[in-house]
Amino acid sequence: MCLGIDHPALAGYDPTRFKPACYLGEVIKDAGVGGPLMEDDLLVVDEQKLAQHDDLVIVEVEGEQRLFSSYRTCVAWW
């Protein structure tokens, strides 16, 4: 993660505690999100973590990074 980023959401955080595989993503005005996320929220993304059911994931679509909620179906093999 880049050190020296000046963002109000990082107040009180030590950026060195995040792994090198982490980066920041900011929710922008046109994101159209609702619920617990709002404009200007800052998300810490860990590229090494495997997505689990109902995790938030950032996916690049047509050159833009977009936020999705993951959904895993249960498949039983007998």
JOTA-V675128 format. One record per run of one state. SS is the DSSP state (hx for helix, st for strand, lp for the rest). FROM is the first residue (numbers start at 1). LEN is the number of residues. If there is no record, write none. Layout:
ss->SS from->FROM len->LEN
ss->SS from->FROM len->LEN
This chain:
ss->lp from->1 len->7
ss->hx from->8 len->3
ss->lp from->11 len->4
ss->hx from->15 len->3
ss->lp from->18 len->4
ss->st from->22 len->5
ss->lp from->27 len->2
ss->hx from->29 len->3
ss->lp from->32 len->10
ss->st from->42 len->5
ss->lp from->47 len->9
ss->st from->56 len->6
ss->lp from->62 len->2
ss->st from->64 len->6
ss->lp from->70 len->9
